[in-house]
């Protein structure tokens, strides 16, 4: 059986170096902003940092879905939703294999916090790379990522 090397040539190594030289500082700044924004979440697996609708409604449902997925059952109908509504109608993506993978990573509070923070990671880096793909400068792309991720609408979702 023939082995396939991960990096085929020095040009690939050079392109990786070029990427990090070009984008590294911006990615570091974006990561630092994310860590600063969620700095209170150091005890990520011990405490839920959200309240109101999130704690009263989504947390119990997330735990219910998690329990079903861990037991190998598909979570279809729950009494926690409007007296028996379909789970997929109330929680987008609950039947996604990516969500199932995330449910296998942890349990309870860690999982709930991860499911909340993960979209912010996608917002931040996705908006940055969208800006770069649209041929914006590095600074403009970082600014776009900040505006999109930390705007009023996204941040208002922290407690809703």
Number of C-alpha atoms within 10 A of each C-alpha: 3 4 5 7 7 7 9 9 9 9 10 12 12 11 11 12 13 12 11 13 11 12 14 13 12 18 18 11 12 20 15 12 15 18 13 11 11 12 12 10 16 10 12 17 16 12 14 17 18 17 13 11 11 19 15 11 13 17 20 15 20 20 17 15 23 26 17 14 19 13 9 9 11 16 17 15 14 15 11 15 16 9 9 11 14 16 21 14 12 13 14 9 13 20 16 10 10 11 14 17 11 14 23 13 10 14 16 19 19 18 21 25 19 16 15 16 15 10 13 17 15 12 16 23 20 16 21 27 19 14 20 18 11 10 11 15 12 18 13 14 22 23 16 20 22 19 14 18 23 18 11 10 10 14 12 10 11 14 12 11
